[in-house]
Amino acid sequence: MRQFAGACRFVYNKALALQKARREVGEKHLGYASLCKHLTEWRSSAETPWLKEAHSQIVQQALKDLERAYRNFFEKRAAFPKFKKRGQYDRFRFPQGITLDNSNGRIKLPKLGWMRYRKSRDVLGEVRNVTVSLSHCKWFVSIQTERTVEHAVAQGAAVGIDVGVARFVTLSNGRPLEAINSFRKHEARLRRYQRRTSRKVKFSNNWKKAQAKVKNLHYRIANIRKDFLHKASAAISKNHALVVVEDLKVRNMTASAAGTSEAPGVNVRAKSGLNKAILDQGWSEFRRQLEYKMAWKGGKLIAVPPQYTSQICPRCGHTSKDNRKTQAKFECVGCGFEEHADLVGAINILERGYRLLARGESVQSDHSVKQEPTEVTQAAFA
Ligand SMILES: [Zn+2]
């Protein structure tokens, strides 16, 4: 499987080099069909005899991946395609010739034969293609399927969501969702491992062992976060027809707290803590998940401007900085209304969402919803 992935990476890079060279001398960009002709040459070349060993369709799929990378670049969705190193492109895809034995959790792939996988869920629909990939020393199989689904009708009420550092999200109906802060929990251990690594002789066996520990911990943290985000976004999208969030420019919020030499950042310490908490908790990923999951369920996600949502009194409308005495407490200086500050924020966000809808303004958020007609089921090989 490593050889297959290596062959695909080689073909991807070789085709990219060819396209780049042509671009430099002003020649036309080659289409997929022309690249396939080059591929046939490369496969019969005496310099790379091992390239023939790989299944012809998987190396063609690598060319398709490159085509997609170029298309994304031409349509201004992505940066210019880059050469892939080991670790960046450890995968290959079969577009056909797959036999799936769903009930026994095994799959037959061309040239590889029958293999067992850890069956995490039933595969529904007709198999379109199968991708085998390597991640952190484990091989995964992703099965893309196609099936007809009923048009979903959104269930449930509307809800506003406030994002916080102390609490990951607060719902306007008052139901809390606790933060996990997986990074912080493992932070001490991570620092310890990193310190150990730095004391070892670089590239020695002990250094490699220590390095592997650091990597493993990072992987674990990422998995905990991923699991949490998916569960939270699934729960919210299942129970609500409308979700209103703040249109936070997460990138601005997490941008360098230290500032520049001309304009040094104020309150650097507190801000870097905030940055970390936001990055740690993956707010932009959470929003991305909410967006597509709401679309799947027939619901809607809208983003409203975030100004003053933490300072407006939901009872009398008085807006003042003084309403927010501490990070956690809201107390209106106009009417005396008291509530948890995050909850007030969530209520105001929902309110703003209603107003936006009532005015009939464009509620399309800046991230357009990409709805894939297909579904991907991923499982690790047993
Ligand atoms: Zn008030």
Residues whose N, C-alpha, C, O or C-beta is under 5 A from the ligand:
A	BS01	ZN	C313 R315 C316 G317 H318 C332 G334 C335 G336 F337
